């Protein structure tokens, strides 16, 4: 029993537009050098690191922090570890005061990269970890359904009990045990309500 729903995407229009502009610039550099996948990977990894280091993120987006200090921090942290192209990209963001747009740039870059390569990301949520074999089979099945190459991203959530919830863009395919139980409960409640309503109708008729 599978439930399919559409979830509207909520976003800030300005942030999305800025994200797309800089994402295209980054992908342009990557495509010219045949390193688009590498640069998108560096962007995602760096954004993940900042999410785990909120104090550093606050420093890099703080408007009162001198540009030179931000550049120094980035060079000290990334020179020799990140590619020259990616570091230069971050320095451009600092110079133009767009560092706060990094999450939006990441989102746009991944979306654009998927479009260029004919891929689509599927976020798969399960109660327990999926093996690589299971992920491969699921990706193959979704690929046939969607007509695209599917890139699996996994998440764990024990509240779904069992089964799987798959999100592709704004569409959610809910085949979890929790969803099945909710549907059973809803149908049972509706059946009981119909029975009570029928009894009340008969009682009203007899009373009349």
C-alpha positions as a Markdown table, in Angstrom:
| # | Residue | x | y | z |
|---|---|---|---|---|
| 1 | Unk | 0.0 | 0.0 | 0.0 |
| 2 | Unk | 1.7 | 3.1 | -1.2 |
| 3 | Unk | 0.9 | 6.8 | -0.7 |
| 4 | Unk | 2.1 | 9.3 | -3.2 |
| 5 | Unk | 2.0 | 13.0 | -2.2 |
| 6 | Unk | 3.3 | 16.3 | -3.6 |
| 7 | Unk | 5.2 | 18.5 | -1.2 |
| 8 | Unk | 5.5 | 22.2 | -2.3 |
| 9 | Unk | 9.0 | 23.5 | -2.3 |
| 10 | Unk | 9.4 | 26.5 | 0.1 |
| 11 | Unk | 12.3 | 28.9 | -0.7 |
| 12 | Unk | 13.4 | 32.5 | -0.6 |
| 13 | Unk | 13.2 | 33.8 | -4.2 |
| 14 | Unk | 16.3 | 36.1 | -3.9 |
| 15 | Unk | 18.4 | 33.4 | -2.3 |
| 16 | Unk | 17.4 | 30.9 | -5.0 |
| 17 | Unk | 18.3 | 33.4 | -7.8 |
| 18 | Unk | 21.7 | 34.2 | -6.3 |
| 19 | Unk | 22.3 | 30.4 | -5.8 |
| 20 | Unk | 21.5 | 29.7 | -9.4 |
| 21 | Unk | 23.8 | 32.5 | -10.7 |
| 22 | Unk | 26.9 | 31.3 | -8.7 |
| 23 | Unk | 26.1 | 27.6 | -9.2 |
| 24 | Unk | 26.2 | 28.1 | -13.0 |
| 25 | Unk | 29.5 | 29.9 | -12.7 |
| 26 | Unk | 31.0 | 27.1 | -10.6 |
| 27 | Unk | 29.7 | 24.4 | -13.0 |
| 28 | Unk | 30.9 | 26.4 | -15.9 |
| 29 | Unk | 34.5 | 26.3 | -14.5 |
| 30 | Unk | 34.0 | 22.6 | -13.7 |
| 31 | Unk | 32.8 | 21.7 | -17.2 |
| 32 | Unk | 35.5 | 23.6 | -18.9 |
| 33 | Unk | 38.1 | 21.5 | -17.0 |
| 34 | Unk | 36.2 | 18.3 | -16.9 |
| 35 | Unk | 35.9 | 18.6 | -13.1 |
| 36 | Unk | 32.2 | 19.5 | -12.6 |
| 37 | Unk | 31.5 | 16.5 | -10.4 |
| 38 | Unk | 34.6 | 17.2 | -8.3 |
| 39 | Unk | 33.7 | 20.8 | -7.7 |
| 40 | Unk | 30.1 | 20.0 | -6.8 |
| 41 | Unk | 31.4 | 17.4 | -4.4 |
| 42 | Unk | 33.8 | 19.9 | -2.8 |
| 43 | Unk | 30.9 | 22.4 | -2.4 |
| 44 | Unk | 28.7 | 19.8 | -0.7 |
| 45 | Unk | 31.4 | 18.6 | 1.6 |
| 46 | Unk | 32.4 | 22.2 | 2.6 |
| 47 | Unk | 28.8 | 23.1 | 3.3 |
| 48 | Unk | 28.4 | 20.0 | 5.5 |
| 49 | Unk | 31.5 | 21.0 | 7.4 |
| 50 | Unk | 30.1 | 24.5 | 8.0 |
| 51 | Unk | 26.9 | 23.1 | 9.3 |
| 52 | Unk | 28.9 | 21.2 | 11.9 |
| 53 | Unk | 30.9 | 24.3 | 12.8 |
| 54 | Unk | 28.3 | 27.0 | 13.3 |
| 55 | Unk | 30.8 | 29.5 | 14.9 |
| 56 | Unk | 33.0 | 29.4 | 11.9 |
| 57 | Unk | 30.0 | 29.8 | 9.6 |
| 58 | Unk | 28.9 | 32.9 | 11.6 |
| 59 | Unk | 32.4 | 34.4 | 11.2 |
| 60 | Unk | 32.4 | 33.9 | 7.4 |
| 61 | Unk | 29.0 | 35.5 | 6.9 |
| 62 | Unk | 29.3 | 38.3 | 9.5 |
| 63 | Unk | 29.1 | 41.6 | 7.7 |
| 64 | Unk | 31.4 | 43.4 | 10.2 |
| 65 | Unk | 34.2 | 40.8 | 9.9 |
| 66 | Unk | 36.8 | 42.3 | 7.5 |
| 67 | Unk | 37.1 | 40.7 | 4.1 |
| 68 | Unk | 40.8 | 40.2 | 4.6 |
| 69 | Unk | 40.2 | 38.2 | 7.8 |
| 70 | Unk | 37.7 | 35.9 | 6.0 |
| 71 | Unk | 40.1 | 35.3 | 3.2 |
| 72 | Unk | 42.9 | 34.5 | 5.6 |
| 73 | Unk | 40.7 | 32.0 | 7.4 |
| 74 | Unk | 39.7 | 30.3 | 4.1 |
| 75 | Unk | 43.3 | 30.1 | 2.8 |
| 76 | Unk | 44.6 | 28.7 | 6.1 |
| 77 | Unk | 41.9 | 26.1 | 6.3 |
| 78 | Unk | 41.7 | 25.0 | 2.6 |
| 79 | Unk | 45.0 | 25.7 | 0.8 |
| 80 | Unk | 46.5 | 22.3 | -0.1 |
| 81 | Unk | 43.3 | 20.5 | 0.9 |
| 82 | Unk | 40.7 | 21.9 | -1.5 |
| 83 | Unk | 41.2 | 22.5 | -5.2 |
| 84 | Unk | 42.5 | 25.9 | -6.3 |
| 85 | Unk | 39.3 | 26.5 | -8.4 |
| 86 | Unk | 37.0 | 25.8 | -5.4 |
| 87 | Unk | 39.1 | 28.0 | -3.0 |
| 88 | Unk | 39.0 | 30.8 | -5.6 |
| 89 | Unk | 35.2 | 30.4 | -5.9 |
| 90 | Unk | 34.8 | 30.8 | -2.1 |
| 91 | Unk | 37.1 | 33.9 | -2.1 |
| 92 | Unk | 34.8 | 35.4 | -4.8 |
| 93 | Unk | 31.8 | 34.8 | -2.6 |
| 94 | Unk | 33.6 | 36.6 | 0.3 |
| 95 | Unk | 34.6 | 39.5 | -1.9 |
| 96 | Unk | 31.0 | 40.0 | -3.2 |
| 97 | Unk | 29.4 | 39.5 | 0.2 |
| 98 | Unk | 27.5 | 36.4 | -1.0 |
| 99 | Unk | 28.9 | 33.8 | 1.4 |
| 100 | Unk | 25.6 | 33.5 | 3.2 |
| 101 | Unk | 24.1 | 32.1 | -0.1 |
| 102 | Unk | 26.3 | 29.0 | 0.1 |
| 103 | Unk | 23.5 | 26.6 | 1.0 |
| 104 | Unk | 21.4 | 28.0 | -1.9 |
| 105 | Unk | 24.4 | 27.7 | -4.2 |
| 106 | Unk | 24.9 | 24.1 | -3.2 |
| 107 | Unk | 21.2 | 23.2 | -3.8 |
| 108 | Unk | 21.2 | 24.9 | -7.2 |
| 109 | Unk | 24.6 | 23.3 | -8.2 |
| 110 | Unk | 23.4 | 19.8 | -7.4 |
| 111 | Unk | 20.1 | 20.4 | -9.3 |
| 112 | Unk | 21.9 | 21.8 | -12.3 |
| 113 | Unk | 24.5 | 19.0 | -12.3 |
| 114 | Unk | 21.8 | 16.4 | -12.2 |
| 115 | Unk | 20.0 | 18.1 | -15.2 |
| 116 | Unk | 23.2 | 18.2 | -17.2 |
| 117 | Unk | 24.1 | 14.5 | -16.5 |
| 118 | Unk | 20.5 | 13.2 | -16.7 |
| 119 | Unk | 20.4 | 12.2 | -13.1 |
| 120 | Unk | 17.9 | 12.6 | -10.3 |
| 121 | Unk | 18.3 | 12.4 | -6.6 |
| 122 | Unk | 16.1 | 10.2 | -4.5 |
| 123 | Unk | 16.1 | 10.6 | -0.8 |
| 124 | Unk | 15.3 | 7.2 | 0.8 |
| 125 | Unk | 14.2 | 7.1 | 4.4 |
| 126 | Unk | 14.1 | 3.7 | 6.2 |
| 127 | Unk | 14.0 | 2.5 | 9.8 |
| 128 | Unk | 17.3 | 0.6 | 9.5 |
| 129 | Unk | 20.3 | 1.0 | 7.2 |
| 130 | Unk | 20.0 | -0.3 | 3.6 |
| 131 | Unk | 22.7 | -2.5 | 2.2 |
| 132 | Unk | 24.6 | -1.3 | -0.9 |
| 133 | Unk | 22.9 | -4.2 | -2.8 |
| 134 | Unk | 19.4 | -3.0 | -1.7 |
| 135 | Unk | 20.3 | 0.6 | -2.6 |
| 136 | Unk | 21.4 | -0.6 | -6.0 |
| 137 | Unk | 18.2 | -2.5 | -6.7 |
| 138 | Unk | 16.1 | 0.4 | -5.5 |
| 139 | Unk | 18.0 | 2.8 | -7.7 |
| 140 | Unk | 17.5 | 0.5 | -10.6 |
| 141 | Unk | 13.8 | 0.2 | -9.9 |
| 142 | Unk | 13.3 | 4.0 | -9.5 |
| 143 | Unk | 15.4 | 4.6 | -12.7 |
| 144 | Unk | 13.0 | 2.5 | -14.7 |
| 145 | Unk | 10.0 | 4.3 | -13.1 |
| 146 | Unk | 11.4 | 7.8 | -13.7 |
| 147 | Unk | 13.3 | 7.2 | -16.9 |
| 148 | Unk | 16.5 | 8.7 | -15.4 |
| 149 | Unk | 19.6 | 7.6 | -13.7 |
| 150 | Unk | 18.9 | 7.7 | -9.9 |
| 151 | Unk | 21.3 | 8.8 | -7.3 |
| 152 | Unk | 20.3 | 7.4 | -3.8 |
| 153 | Unk | 20.7 | 9.4 | -0.6 |
| 154 | Unk | 19.7 | 7.5 | 2.5 |
| 155 | Unk | 18.3 | 8.7 | 5.8 |
| 156 | Unk | 17.3 | 6.8 | 9.0 |
| 157 | Unk | 14.0 | 7.4 | 10.9 |
| 158 | Unk | 12.8 | 4.7 | 13.3 |
| 159 | Unk | 9.4 | 6.4 | 13.5 |
| 160 | Unk | 8.4 | 4.9 | 10.1 |
| 161 | Unk | 8.7 | 1.4 | 11.8 |
| 162 | Unk | 9.5 | -0.4 | 8.5 |
| 163 | Unk | 9.2 | -0.2 | 4.8 |
| 164 | Unk | 10.5 | 2.8 | 2.9 |
| 165 | Unk | 9.7 | 6.5 | 2.1 |
| 166 | Unk | 11.2 | 7.8 | -1.1 |
| 167 | Unk | 11.3 | 11.5 | -2.0 |
| 168 | Unk | 12.1 | 12.6 | -5.5 |
| 169 | Unk | 11.9 | 16.4 | -5.9 |
| 170 | Unk | 8.5 | 17.4 | -4.5 |
| 171 | Unk | 7.0 | 13.9 | -4.8 |
| 172 | Unk | 6.9 | 11.5 | -1.9 |
| 173 | Unk | 6.3 | 7.7 | -2.3 |
| 174 | Unk | 5.3 | 6.5 | 1.1 |
| 175 | Unk | 5.4 | 2.7 | 1.4 |
| 176 | Unk | 6.3 | 2.7 | 5.1 |
| 177 | Unk | 4.6 | 0.4 | 7.7 |
| 178 | Unk | 3.6 | 3.5 | 9.6 |
| 179 | Unk | 1.8 | 4.9 | 6.6 |
| 180 | Unk | 0.0 | 1.6 | 6.1 |
| 181 | Unk | -1.1 | 1.5 | 9.7 |
| 182 | Unk | -2.4 | 5.1 | 9.5 |
| 183 | Unk | -4.4 | 4.2 | 6.4 |
| 184 | Unk | -5.8 | 1.1 | 8.2 |
| 185 | Unk | -6.7 | 3.3 | 11.2 |
| 186 | Unk | -8.3 | 5.9 | 9.0 |
| 187 | Unk | -10.4 | 3.3 | 7.2 |
| 188 | Unk | -11.5 | 1.6 | 10.5 |
| 189 | Unk | -12.5 | 5.0 | 11.9 |
| 190 | Unk | -14.5 | 5.8 | 8.8 |
| 191 | Unk | -16.2 | 2.5 | 8.9 |
| 192 | Unk | -17.1 | 2.9 | 12.6 |
| 193 | Unk | -18.3 | 6.5 | 11.9 |
| 194 | Unk | -20.6 | 5.2 | 9.1 |
| 195 | Unk | -22.0 | 2.5 | 11.4 |
| 196 | Unk | -22.8 | 5.0 | 14.2 |
| 197 | Unk | -24.3 | 7.4 | 11.7 |
| 198 | Unk | -26.5 | 4.6 | 10.3 |
| 199 | Unk | -27.6 | 3.7 | 13.8 |
| 200 | Unk | -28.5 | 7.3 | 14.7 |
| 201 | Unk | -30.4 | 7.7 | 11.4 |
| 202 | Unk | -32.5 | 4.6 | 12.3 |
| 203 | Unk | -33.0 | 5.8 | 15.8 |
| 204 | Unk | -34.2 | 9.2 | 14.6 |
| 205 | Unk | -36.6 | 7.5 | 12.1 |
| 206 | Unk | -38.0 | 5.2 | 14.8 |
| 207 | Unk | -38.4 | 8.1 | 17.2 |
| 208 | Unk | -40.3 | 10.1 | 14.7 |
